[in-house]
Amino acid sequence: MTTVEAPAAARLHNSEIRGFASDNYSGVHPEVLAALAAANEGHQVSYGEDDYTARLHELLTEHFGAGIESFPVFNGTGANVLALQSLLPRWGAVVCASTAHINMDENGAPERIGGIKLLHVPTPDGKLTPELIDREAWGWGDEHRAQPLAVSITQTTELGTCYTPAEVRAIADHAHAKGMKLHMDGARLANAAAYLNVPLRAFTTDAGVDILSFGGTKNGLLFGEVVVALNPEAASGLVYLRKMNMQLASKMRFLSAQFIALLSDGLWLRSAAHANAMAARLRAAVETIDGVQPTQATQSNGVFAVLPEGVADRLRTQFRFYDWNEAAREVRWMCSFDTTEADIDAFVAAIRHELRGHSDVR
C-alpha cells in the first residue's frame, strides 16, 4: 500500500491559533494517529469481530475488572443513550443533575431517542448526593409518574468538579437500596483518575457503578467512546440497542485501535494529567488578577470564572472560549492534552491586558 503525502493546501486552518473553548477543539494525539495507520493495513472482520476489538476488551478488563462487557460506539451522546436504555424499562426515569450533559447538551436525545424521562435536580457544584437524589426519587407504584429507576452522574462533572470514590459509593449504595441502578457519564473519566490519583476502577467498578460511558474524544482520540457494562446483570439488550441507536461501526477496528493506543501504555493518564496541570496553571495565574473571580473548584481540565462586562467578548477576538452563564458573566476555559505552558501564559497575558484600566477592577 502506497502512502501519499497530503498537499500543503489540504490544511484549511491556521494551526498556530489556540483556544480554550473545549477539549474537543484539539487534534488527535500522534500516538493515536499512528495506531490508526497501523490498523489500516490489510483486512479485518467487520462489526467488532476483529483482533483490535478483542484486544480492547482485554485492556478494559485489566482496568475495570473481570466479567465486564464492552461496546465501542461513535460518540458520547450515543453512549449515554445506549447505556441508559439498557438499564430501564419503557416507563423508567433517570435522576440527574440539572447541569448534566444528558439534560443540557444532548438536544433531548435521551428523551426523544431513548424514550427516557429525565428528573433533574439543581446542584451547587454539579455533583449529586443521596439527599439531592431523594428530591426526585419517589413515587414508585404511581402510574401517573415516570418511575425513577436509575441515577446518572458525570465524572468529572460539567462544572469541572470530581466525585471521590467514597462519594460515588455513597450514591451507589443509596440508589441500589431503592432498587435503582447507577450510570456514570465518563466523558472526562481520565481527568478524574488523574486528579484523584487512583485507578479507574476505584471510583467505578469498586464503587458500585453499574454501567459506564467511557470517553475518548476529549482525551486525544479522533472519535469514539465505549459503553462498559461493569455489572452486566443490571443492563440488558446492549448488543441490540447499539444497532438500533445507529452506534454499531462496521469498521470497528478503527474505534478499538484508538482506545488500545490510549490504554496500552498509560497514554490516557499522561494526556489527562497534562490537561489538568495546564488548567491548574491557568487557575493559579488568574487568581492573582483583580477582576477575575473563579466560581468552581478546579479539579480537572476546566476553569470557570466571572469577568467584568465586555471583557470576555474582547478576549474572544484572540482566543475562542464559551460563556457558561451569560447573565452572570461566567465563562468556561478548557485545556487539552496539547495545551502548552506557552498557550497558558499568552492567554493570561491577554486577560491582564484586557483588564488593565477596566472600571470594574480595583
Secondary structure, 3 states (H helix, E strand, C coil): CCCCCCCHHHCCCCCCCCCCCCCCCCCCCHHHHHHHHHHCCCCCCCCCCCHHHHHHHHHHHHHHCCCCEEEEECCHHHHHHHHHHHHCCCCEEEEEECCCHHHHCCCCHHHHCCCCEEEEECCCCCCCCHHHHCCCCCCCCCCCCCEEEEEEEECCCCCCCCCCHHHHHHHHHHHHHCCCEEEEEECCHHHHHHHHCCCHHHHCCCCCCCEEEEECHHHCCCCCEEEEECCHHHCCCHHHHHHHCCCCCCCCHHHHHHHHHHHHCCHHHHHHHHHHHHHHHHHHHHCCCCCCEECCCCCCCEEEEECCCCHHHHHCCCCCCEEEEHHHCEEEEECCCCCCHHHHHHHHHHHHHHHCCCCCCC
